[in-house]
């Protein structure tokens, strides 16, 4: 896997003493893929993250390495900010455009103002069904496992808090009508559920077209590192430790490659 993001410096991107890293996850890999890659790079067994991002989503992932895994809990309840786009007129089984299409209709010629009002009406505490493809458990089994097994069931509803929401405009092209918005939400919110709720408020199916996590609490995506940069950081750490541990007169071999 390759991950790239431009970052000006490393000093704001991790806490050296606690091994907490801000990582830019690209669209495509799972959050587990990112953790597995960092585990390989760092050559440590204990690596975890503070909040999953779906494979299609990109953005900020907070990762703990070694002793840092014990401090991940402090990030779990922090509010999160997302940039999202919603495709109107299409419903899928996953709640986003990676899923199988269940329903597709022509989108009425809504005014931008009507869509804007529907977006802004999402602010507050909502009780919404969680996505069928999610890690929520019913009877000890993950919903996604039941869905993949072909079971039919009604997903449970969950309270979700939308702290702030702003309307980012409407794009009309060959793909359909796409609505952009930015949300600041509490913990436990599924933006896929919010996308579908926007459709319901407009009287038609809807699905999440794109998602970017921009911040978690005061931690920003703009300060995040790519996997490539994290690999480079660990190489530098390795070189420093080897230099400090060897006598000045001893021959120095090249540091071991860690990726």
N, C-alpha and C positions, 0 to 999 in steps of 0.2 A: 504494500500500500504506500501511496505517496500523498503527503499533505503539505500544502503551501499557504503561507500568509505572510505579508510584509509586517515586520515588527522593528521598531527603531532601536530598542535595547531590551536586555533581559532583566534589568533590575526591578521592574514593576510586575514581572510575570510569574513570580513564584516566591514562596517564603522559605528561604534556605533551611531554617532551623526545623520547620515542620514538614517540609517536602510537600507543599501544596502548589499545584500548577494550574494555570489558566490555559486551557487548550482550545484551539480552533478546530472543531470537528467539521469536515466538509460534508456535503450531501453525498450519500452512497453507503459508507460503512456504518455498522451499528456502533453504539456506544461501547459495547463489549469488545468490538474489534479494536477500538482506540485503546482501551485498557490493556488488551492482550499485547498490542504493539509496544506500549510503554513498559509493560512488564518485561518484555524481551530486551528492550533497549537498556533498561536500568538493571537488568539481571537480578531482580528481586521478586519474591513470590507475592507479597502483599501490595496490591494496587487496586484502587477502587475509585468510584466517581460519586458525585453528589447530585444525581438527577439525570435520568435518561433523556436522550434526544432520539427521536425516531430516525431510521436510516435516511429517509428523504430530507430530513431537516439538517441545517447547518447551524454553526454558531458556538456559543460558549459552553464548554464542559469543564467543570472543576474536578481535577483528579488528584488523589492523594497517593503518595508513594511511600512504602515502608511505614514509619511512625505516623506519617500524614494521614493514613486511613482512619486513625482514631479520632481525627478532628473533622471528618467530613460531615458529621451530624450537625455541626453549627451552621452549615450552608443550606440544609434541606428545607427549612421553613422560610427562607428569604424570598421576597417577591421577585418575579422574573419579568423581563421585558422582551416582547417578541415583535418582529415584523412579519406580517402574514399576508398572503393573497388567497382569495376564495373564488373558485370557479362556480358561477351560478348556472342552474339548469341541469346539472349532472350529479347523480348520487352514486357512491361506490360502497363496496362492502367494508373497506378499511377506513373510510372517512377522509381519504386523501386520493390524489390522482394515481397512486401506485396500485390501487385496488381494481377489482373487476367492476365494470359499470353495471349498476342495477337499474338505473333509470336515467333517461336523457330526454329533455323537452326543450322546445324553443323558449328562450328567455324573453319575456315581454319587454317592450321598449320603455323601461323605467327611466324616470328622470334621475340625474345624479343626486338631486336633493332628496328624493324618496329613499335612495340607497343610503345616503349619508345619515338620514334620520334613523334608519333601521340599524346601522352600525352603532351609532351613539346610544341607541336604546339598550344595547347589550351591557352597559355599565351597571354594576351592582352584583348582588348575590343571586346566582341562578342555580336551579336544580336541573341537571341535564343528564341524559343517559351517557355512560362512558362508552368509548368505542368497543365494538365487538372484538376487534383485534387489539387487545390491551392486556397488561399483566395483572389486572384485577382478578381476584379469586372468587369463585362461587363453589361451595362444597369442596374446598381444598384444591381446586383445579384452576389454572390460569384460563381466562377467557379465550386467549388466542389459541390455546391447545384444543379447546372444545370447538372453536370455529374451524380450525384446520382439519379436525376429525369429521366435519360435516354436520355437527349437531346444530339444531335450531333452538334458540333461546332468546329471551328478552334480556338485554344487558341492564344491570342495575343503574339507578340514578344516583348522582353524587352532587353535593353542594360545591359550586365553583365560584370563586370571587374574581370579578373583573374590576380591578381598582381604578384603572383609567383606560379609555379607548379613544382613538382618534381615527378619523377617516382620511385615507390617503389618495382617493381618486378611483376612477373607473377606466378600465381599458377594454375596448371592444375590438376584437380581431377574429381571425378564423377559428381560434380555439373556443370562442364564446365571450361571455361577459365576465371579466375578472375584477374583483374588488380588492383594493389594497387597504390595509389598516395596521395600526400599531396598538399593542395591548400591554398593559402592566397588570399582572395577575398574581394571585396568591398561590400557595403551594397546592399541588394536587389537581391542577387545571389541565384539561385536555383541549388544546386549541382545535383539534379535529371536531370535537363536540361543539365548540363555539361556532365553527364554520357551518356546521349543519344547522345550528340554531338560527344563524343569520338567514339561511335559506327558508327555514320555516316561517320566519317573520315577514318574508317577502312572498310566501306562498308557493315555493318551488324547491326542488332538491338543490343541494350545494355540497361541495367537497373542497378540502384544503388543497390548494395548488402549490404553495411554497411556504416555508417557515424558516425564520432565522432568529435564534436566541441572541439578543443583543446585550443582555446584562442579567446578573444574578445579584440582587442587593446592590452594593456599590462596586461590584466587580464587573468590568466591562470587556466586551469582545475586542475592543481596540487594543487591549493590553495582552491579548492571548498569543500563545506560541503555536506554531505548527509542530507536527511530529518530527519533521526534519530538524527544526531548530532545537527541540528538546533533545534529540539524539546528539546534536552538536554540543549542547550544554553538558550532557553527561560525559562526552569525550573529554571536554575541557576539565571537568572535575577529576576524571581519571588521571589525566596527565599531571594535574597539580598534586594529587595524592602520591603518585609515583615519584615525582621530583622531590617532594618533601621527605619521603621515607627512605631515600637512597643516600649513601655517603657521597660527598662531593667528588671523591676520586673514583667512584665506581662507574663503570660503563653503563650508559642508559640505553635500554632497548626501547623500541617503539611501543607505545601503549596499545593494549589489545583493542581490536575493533569490536564495537558493541552494537553494530547494526549492519 
